[in-house]
Amino acid sequence: MKAVDPSAGALSDLTLVEAADAVATGAVTSVALTEAALDAFETWNPSINAAIWLDREGALETAAALDAKRAAGAPLGPLHGVPFAHKDMYYQAGKLSTCGSNIRANFRPDVTATVIDRLHAAGSITLGGLNMAEFAQNPTGHNTHYGDCHNPWKRDYCTGGSSSGSGAAVSARCVTVALGSDTGGSIRLPAGICGVTGIKATQGRVSRYGVMPLSHSCDNVGPLARTARDCARVLTVIAGPDPMDPTALADPPPDYEAALTGDIRGLRIGVPTNYFFDGVDDEVQAAFEAAMAVMKDLGAQIVPVELPLMAAISTYGSVVSRCESVTIHGEWLRTRPQDYSVHVGSRNYPGAAIPASYYLEALNRRGPILKAFAGEVFGKVDVFAAPTIRSKVPTLDATRMETGQPENIDAFGAVSLNTRPANYLGLPSISAPCGFDRDGLPVGMLIHGRPLGEARILRVADAYQRVTDWHTRRPRLPDLGT
């Protein structure tokens, strides 16, 4: 393990794995890590608006207790003493959970999400709730009620959404890890746009108990972190069966971190010949092709592959998410319409007009489409890759829906074109940074796997990160020019 510089700035640069190892060896205390994280929020939050609320007193109290536990020689969990913060839709009994909304501005649940319990049992600390799109319903990071989240690399640009605060907080080195949620790309979009790593596992791999839903058939829980190894450690902790969530898969997960061998020789990486590169920006294309060249140098085979049924996947995925969202929000839409932003209201009301037969058709076709897709694609390749978004990172103004301008609506909708298919199919998918455009904004790369293939896509991303440094780069501190 490398020597640890105890200064606050250096502590903030540690990855999750480095931070946990440093606490375990006594090289640094949990209190020092927590103070550094809280100080980083104090520095960054005025300009990026990543956090809705922070519990400084409670976090430091927990950190001191974890330090005392280590000093007493007690067994330590794999996340012992490391501060996290999470998208503000993860319930913690008695604590605020706004869901980025006006409707739940003062909501304090009486239950705690299974994933939060598991993270705490592994030794992590929760600092607070992070900004997000209202009820997790946009891909850009806009929020009418709590203010837009801003990209740490350039403040006028999108963070990606709906886990906007999670992407911004990890990118700005406020925390090493933040949970997000992903119904159409809401972990992977802010990961790609903010220059960090984020994974959506196979549908049902991680319990969703105690997490505000958007679409029961497409919602996923997962981490945004600095590295694939960080994601692997967190996913190993939070994945697995849960009696509180009947949709959680029954089989226990493997040790994802143990799967990170760095060896991808002979692995077949598919590059789609259709859909994912339609209208792709030249700079995004160049960064992606450079990433594939690295994979080839590592011994992987790059294989062109045509993806079947993409039109059906896109259409059915939209039907499912819209119908399930309006079902969840139906009563509030009838009784509190004024408390929704223009975008969220306008997104939900049309869902009520979709015939039930269309919704049931979309659900019934899901299994056969997945079977056909997986059989055709994963019979030829082991994983397939694509840019996280097809364009360069857009500005907040260019994707502001309230303007009603057609070009804004088009730019807004285009952000999640490449991430949505994995949600309808239920496939695992990870976004990792693979470059920067000429404006200094990140470019992300998606790696998709077959069902229950999280270990493989993590291994690919980790192998890439062992020989590249995109994931190590950090945005400049606000106002200091450093």
N, C-alpha and C positions, 0 to 999 in steps of 0.2 A: 504494500500500500504506500502511496506517495505521502510525503510529509505534508501536514496541514498548516497553512498559514492562518492564525487565529483572528486576523482582522475581519471586520464585518463584510467588506467587499469580497474578500477571498472566500469566506464561508458561503456567500450567496452563489459563488461560481461552482460549488461542489454539485455533482450529480446526486441523485437519491442514493445510489449504491455507495458512492464515496462518503456521503454524509452519515449513512447508517453504519458503515464500517468504522468511521472516525469516532462515533459515539461508543461503539462496542469496544474499541481498543482504549478508550479514555483519552484520545487525542483532542477531543473537543467535547463540550457538554451540550446537552439538549437545550439548556437555558441560553447558551451562547448562540446556537443555531436559531432558536426562536426569536431572540432579540434582533438578530441580523435580518430575519425574514420580516419582522414587524417594521424595522427601520427601512427596509427596502420598499415596503408598501407606502410608508410615509413619504419617501422620496418620489416614487413613481405614480401613486394614485391620482394626485392632482392633474396629471397630464394624460393618463391613459384610462382612468375611471374603471379600473379592473375589479374593485371590491365594493360591495354594497354595505357590508358590515364586518367588523373585526372585533374579536373578543381578546384584547391584550391581556387583561388580568387573568382570565380563565386559562389562556394558552400558557402563560408563564407559570402559573400554579401547576398545571399538568406537567410541564417540562421539568420543574423542580422535583416533582414526585418521581418522574422517570429517571432522573439523575440519582435520586436516593435509592431507587430500586437497583440500578446498576452497581452503585457503591456497596450495596448489601450482598452482592454476588448472586442475585436472582437471575433465572433464565431470561434471556432477551429475545424478543421477536425480531423478524427480519426488517422491520421498519422502526426499530426502537429509537425514540427520541427525535424523529424527524418531523418538522412542521409541514403540514399540507394546508390547502384551502380548496373549497369545492364550489362548483356551480350551485347557485342558491335555490336548488330544488331537491336537495337531499335532506330528508327529515332527520332532525335530532330532537328528541323529546324536550320540550320546553324552550327551544331556541328558535329564533326567527327563520322563516323559510318563505321568502317573498315570491319565488318563482318568476322574478323579474316583472311582476304585475302590480297593478293598483288594487286589484281584487284581493290579493293575498299580502298586502303591504304589512299587515300586523298578525299574520298567521303564525301560530306556534303549535306545532303538532304534538301529539301525546305519544308518538311512536318514533323509533329510530330506524333508519334504513339498514338493512342487513349488511350492505357493503361498508357503511360507516362503522358498524359494530365490528366487522372483521378487520378493518384498518386500525381501529383503536386497540383491538386485541393483539394486533401485531406490533403495537408500540407507537403508532403515529399520533400526531397532535393535529387537531383541526383549529385553524386560526380564525376562520369566518366564512362568510358566504360571498361568492363572486358574481359579478355582473353577468347578465345573460339576456338573450332575446326574450321578450315577453312570452311566457308560457312555452318557451323553446321553439318559437315559430318564426324564425327567419335565419337565413344563411350568412348574414353580413355583419351583425354586431350592433345594429341600431336598437335603441330602446327609448321610447317616448317618456316613460315614467321615471327612469333612473339615470337618464342621459346615455348617449352613445358611448360604446367602448372604442378606444382608439389604439391603432397599431403602434407598438413600441418602436418600430423601425422608422415610421413616418406618421405623425399624428393625424393627418388628414385622410388616412387610408383605413379601409375596413380591417377588422381583426378576423373576419369570418365568424360564423355563428352556427348554432345558437349558443355554444359554449364560449362566448366571446371573452369573458373575464378569465376563464381558465387558460385559454391560449395566450392572452396578454400577460397574465401573471407569471406563467412559466417562462415565457420569452424574456420578460424583464428581470428574471432571476429573483422574483419575490418569493417564490416557492419552487421546490424541485418537481412537485407533482400536484396536479389538480384533477379531480374527477370531472368529466363532462358527460353528456348523453348524446346519442346518435340515432336519429330517426330517419334522416336523409343525408347525413354527412356531418352532423353537428359536433363530433369530436375531430374528425379528420380535416374538415375545412379550417377551423382555427389553428390546428396543428400546421397544416400546409402554409397558411397565409401568414402565420406568426413565426415560422421557422423552428418549430419544435416537432416532437414525435407523438402520435396519438393512434390508439388502436381501438377498433370495434371488433369484438369477438363474434363468433357464431351466435346466431339468434338463440337465446336461452342459456348461453354459457355462464352468464352472470345474473344473479338475482336482481330483480327490480323492485322488490318489496321496500316500501317507504320512500319511493321516488315518484315525484309528480309525473303522471303519464301524459303522453301526447297521442301515441298510436300503439295500442296494445300489441299489434302484430309486427311492428317495425322498431319499437324502442330498444335501445341497447345502452348499457352502462359500461364505462371504461375510462382509462387514464390518459391524460396528456402529460408528457414528461420530456426531459432533455434527450433521452436516449432510448433505443429499443430495449437495452438491458433494464433500465428503470421500469419501462412498461411491463417487461416480463416478470419482474419481481412483484409489482403491484397486482398484475393479473393472476399470478399464482395465489396471492392472498385472497382476492375477492371472488374468484370463480368457484363454481361448484354447486351442488344441490342445496336447496333451501326449503324446508317444510313450510315456510311462510309464503313462498311463491311457487304455485303449482306449475307455472310455465318454465321454471328453471330445470335444466337438464339433469338427469339423475346420476350420470356417471361423474366421478371425481376428475378434476383436471390433472394434467401432468405438472411436473416442475418445469415451467417454461424457461426459467433462467438456465437450467441444466442443458437445455436444448441448444444453447448459443455456442456452437462449436467454432464458428468462423469459417466453416468449410461449406462452400456451395458448388464445388466442382461437380460437373455433370448435371446440375439442376437445370431444368428447362423453364425459362422465363418467357412467357408469351407476351407479345406486343400486339394489341388489337389492330386489325386492319379496317375496322368500322367503328362508328359511334364515338369513341373516346377522343379522337383527334379531329373531329369535325370543327373547322374554324379555329384550330389551336393557334395561339400567338407564336411567332417565330422564335422569340426568346425563350418561351416555355418549352417549345419543341427542342431547341438546342440544348437546354439544360437536361431535359429528359434523355436525349440521345447520348449525352456525355455520361449520364448515370448508367445507361445500358452498356456503354463501352467499359466502364469500371467493372460492372458485373461480368462481362465477357472476360476481362483480364483476370478475374477471380476464378474463372473456370466454368462459369455458367454458359448454357447455350441460349441464344436469343432467337426465338421462334415466332414468326408472324402467325397470327391466329385470327380467324373470323369468328366473332361471337354471335350465336344464334338468338333470335327472338327478342332483340333489343327494343323494338317498338312496343311489343306487348309488355315487356318488363317495365318500361317507363310509364305506360298508360295505367296498368294495373296497380303499380306502386302508388301513383298519385291518387287513384280512387280509394285505396285502402286507407291511406293516411288522412285524407280529407274526411271520409265518412267516420272514422274512429275519433278524430279530433272533435268534430261537431257533436258527436254523442257525449263525449266527456264534458264539453262546455255548454251543452244545450240549455240547461237551466239558467246559467249566468248570462248567456246570450239573450235569453228572453227577459230576464229581470234586471240585468245590469249592463245593458249594451253600451252605455256611456263610459264605462270603465275600461273598455277595450280600445287599443290604438286603432287607427283607421286600417292599417295593414292587417292586423290579426282578425278584426271583425270581418273585413272583406274576404279574407281567406276562408273563414269558417262558414259564413252564411251560405255560400253556394254548395257547400258539402251537404247541407240539408236537402238539397234538390236532386242529389244523385239517387237514382232508384235503388231500392234494396237489392234488386236482382243483379245490378252491376257490381255492387259490393260483394255479394255472395259469389258471383262469377270470378271476381278478382281473387278471392280467398281460395276458391275451389281449384283454380288454375295454377295456384302457386306451387304446389307439390309437383305436378307434372312438368311445369316449366323448369323448376330447379333440377329435376331429374334429367331432362333433356339437355339443359345447359351444361350441367356438371359432366354428363356422359360425353358430350361432344368436345368440351373445352379441356377438361382435366384428363381426358384420354390422350391428349396431344401435348399438354404442358403441365408442369407441377404448380406453377403460380402464374398470374398474369399481372402486368404493370401498366400504369398510365399516369399522366399528370393529375395532380389533385384537383386543380382547376385549369380550364383551357386558356383563360386569359391571364394577363398580368394582374396583380392585385389591384382591384378598383378602389376609387376613392369613396368615402362615405357619401359625398354629395351626388356622385354618379349613380348610386344605387338607392337613393332615398325615395321610397315608394310614395310618400305623401305628396310629391310633386305631381303625380299622375302623368308624367311625361312618358311616352312610349319607350324612348331609349333607356330611361331609368328602369322601367318594368322589365325590359329585355335583359339589361345588364344584371339586375337582381336575380332573375330566374336562371341566368346562365351560370351563376356561381356554383350551384349544386348539381349540375348535369352529370358530372363524372362520379359523384359519390352516392347518388340515390340508388342505382341498380343493386348495390350490395345489400341494401336494407330490405328490398322486396325479396331478393333471393335468400337472404339470411346468411350470406357468406362473411367470413372474417376478412377484415381489410385494415391495413395500416398505412398511415401517411408519414413519410420521413422527409426531411429537408434535403434537396439535391442541388441547390444553387441559389443565385440571386440574379434579378434582372438589372438592367442598366440604371434603374432608378434606386437601386439598393434595397429592393423588397424581395422577400423570400419566394422561392419556387419549390413546390412540394411534389413528391412522387408517391402514388398509391401502389401497394402490392396486395393483391387479392389471392386468397387461398380457397381450397375446397372446404366443405363443412368440417368443422373441428380441426382445421389446419392452422390454428394460431401459432403453434410452435414453429412451423415451417416459415411463415411470413415474418415472424420475429427473427428467425435465424438469418433470413435474407437481409432484412434491414440492419441487423447487427453486423453482419459481415461487411456490408457497404460502409457502415459508420466506423469500422475499424481502420479503413484506408482512406477516409475522407474527413474533412473537418467542418463541413457546413453546420452540423449540429452543435459545434463548440462556439460558434460566433455569437456575440451578444450585441444587442442594440446599445447605442450611446446613452449615457445617463442624461436625464432631462436637464436642460439649462446649464450643464457643466461642460459640454463639448468634449467629454472624455470617453 
